[in-house]
Amino acid sequence: MAIATALSLPGQTRQEYGPHAEVHTLSNGLQVVLMEDHSAPVVALQTWVRYGSADEEIDVAGIAHVFEHMLFKGTTRFPHGEIAALIEGAGGTVNAWTSYDETVYHVTIASRFWETGFDVLSDAILHSLFTPNDLDHEKEVVYEEFRRGKDNPDREIGERLFALAFTTHPYRRPIIGFEETFSRITSEDMRRVFHTWYVPNNMVVVAVGDFDPEILWRAVEKRFGAIEARPLPPRPRP
């Protein structure tokens, strides 16, 4: 259902988008979208990062998609494998997708465990380690996905169409990148992109479902509020 009363909270501005969702903005530029809905005891959490394949430097084409594979691999608090184990152990799911203009990380979990979902999702967004061993493994996974895509007529036709339709625009490149570029990506490349683009003024946190919006807002503010915004590079859009 719709949030009945407006939240009046320090350090943020508030706008309403439609009858159900509220959008708040932290002082560091992080947008927070909250939609309260008690029709089922479930919460869906997402973090949208405005960095996709069209934002990549050509020599690391495919790195946005590699982030999709790497972000849940481990942090200092949640070592390798623990993120998925915590979410799945609570009956939830964790996954991600990559597009031309964004990479999105999402958790769906029973509402009584939303704090666990929020804790691990936000920690991954802020503190992923990108270890060389994990990266080497995931590049092999990406290569298998790349190889399977070459055997998929729909994907192959779509990529060829975009390559013909966009002569200079970065949409002409496949989201997964090229074998010669994603295979060369290093942990240093991952950290450089991470510290450049995975910043609060380039992200949106979304929560929909069975929760108290004021409590969840306070959790977002506590976790993200002290992180400084950073200037963003120009986006290569001819």
N, C-alpha and C positions, 0 to 999 in steps of 0.2 A: 504494500500500500504506500501511498505518498507520505513523505515526512510531514507531520502535521504542523510543527512549529519551526521557525527559522532558527538556525544556530547562530549565536552571537559570540564568536570566539576571537581571542586576540591573535594578531599576527597574520590575518588572512582576510581575503575579500570573498564575497559570496554572490553567486548568481544562480538562478533557477533555469533549467532547460526542460521544458515540458512539465507535465503534472507529477512526475514521479522522481526524477533525479535531481540531486543538488550537486553543484560544482563549486568547490572551494579552491583557493589558490594560496599556498604558503608564501611567506615573504621571499623565499629563495626561488620562487617560480614553479615549484611542483604543483601540478593540478591534481585534485582529488575529486573523484566522482563517486557519490554515494547514492544507492537506491535501496531503500528498506522494503523488504517483501517477506511477510511471514506466512506465505501460503505453503511453504515446505521448510523443514528444518535443515536447510542447506545454505551455504555461503559460497559464492564464486568470487575469487580474488584475481585481479590481473594487474600487471605492470606493463604499460605500453612505453617503449623507448622509441623516440622519433629518429631512428637510425636503421635504414634498410639497405638493400643492395645498390640502390641508386645513389647513395651517399658515399660509397666506398671509393678509395683510390684504386686505380686500375691494377696496380701491382699486388693488391691484396683482395682482388675480386672474389667474392664468396665468404668474406670474413664475417659479415652480418649473420649468415646462416651458420657458420661455425660457432658463433656465440650461442645460438639456439641450442647447440649440442653441448656446449661447455658450461653454461651458467649454473646448472644444477649438479656439477661434478664435485664440488666441495668448497668449503670455507674453513677458516680456522676453527670456528665453533662447531661446524657440522662437516666432519671429514668425509672423504670419498665414500659415496653410497648411502650416507646417513640421511640426506635430504629426502630422497625417494622412499627410504625405509620409514621415516617418520610419517610422511603423508600417507603412504599406502597402508601403514600400520594403523592409521586412524580411519581407514576406509575411504580415503580421498584419492584424487588423481592429480598429477602434476605434468605439465607439458608446455610446449611453446610452438610458435610459428614465426616465419620470416616472410616479409613481402618487400616491395620496392622501397617503401617509405617508412616502415616500422618493423620492429621485432617485438613480439608480445609473449610474455611469460604468464602462465595461469595455473591456479590451483582451485579445485572444487572439492569441498569438504563439508562434513556434517557441522552444523552451526555450533555445537558444543565444543568443537575443536578449532574454531576459526583462529584463535590466538596462535595455535601451533602452525597453521597454514600461513598466517601473516608473518610470523617470526622467521620461518625458513625462507619464504619468498623474498622478504625484504633483505634478509642477510645475504642471500645469493645475489640480489641486485646490487648490493653495496660492497660486498667483500669477497667475491669469487677469487680463487687463487690462480687458475689457469696454469696448472703445473705442466711441465713438458711431457711427462708420461701420459697424463690424461689427454693432452692435445694430440700426441702421436696416435693414440688409440682412436680418438674421435675423427681424426682425418681419414683413417682407414674406413670408418663407418660412413663418412661423407662420400668417400670414393665409391663405395658400394652403392650408395644412393644415386650418385652421379651415373654410374654404369647402368643401373636399372632404368634410370630415366631415358637413356639412349635407346632402350628397348620398348619404351612407352610411346606409341604413335601420337597420342594426344599431347604429351609434354613436348615431344620433338617438333610437332607442327606449331604449337604455341610459341616455342622459342624461336623458330625460324620466322614466324609471322612478325614477332616483335623486332627481330633483327632487321627485317625488311622495312617495317613501318617507321621505325625510329632510326634515322641515319646518324644522328649525333647525340641525341638524348640518352642518358644512362639506362633508360628502360630497355634499350636494345640488348643489354647484357643479361644472361640468365641469372636468376636469383642465386642459384647454387654456385655460380662462378665458373671458372675453368680449371681443369686438372692442373695446368701448369702454374696457376696462381694459388688456389687453396692448399695445394700440397706443400707450398713454400712458407706458409704462415707460421710464425714463431710465437712463443709465449710473450716475447717483447712486443710484437705487433698487437697481440690481444690486449695487453695492458695499456699500450699507447691509445688504442681506440677506446678502450673502456674508460680511461680517465678523461678523454676528450668529449665523448658523446653520452656516456652513462652518468649524467649529471642531473640534478633535480629540475633545472629549468628546461630539460629536454625529455621529461618523463610525465606520465599520467598514471596515477594509482586509481584503480576502479574496484569497488566492492558492491556486490548486489546480493540481496538475500536476507536471511533471518538474523539480524543483528541490531544492536542499539547504535544508531549513527553517531551519537556524541561520544560513546566509549571508543568506537572504532576510529573516529576522527582523532581523539587524543592519542591513540596508539600510533597513528601515522605521524602526527606532529612530533611525538617523542622520538620516533625512529629517524625521521627524515628532516626535522626542522632545523637542526644545527648544521646541516651540510651546506656548504657554500655553493652558490651558483657559479658557473664559469662561462666565459664568452664562448660562443659556438662558432666553428668555422663556417665559411660560406658553403652552400650546397650547390653542387655542379648541375644546375638546371638551365640549359641553353634556351 
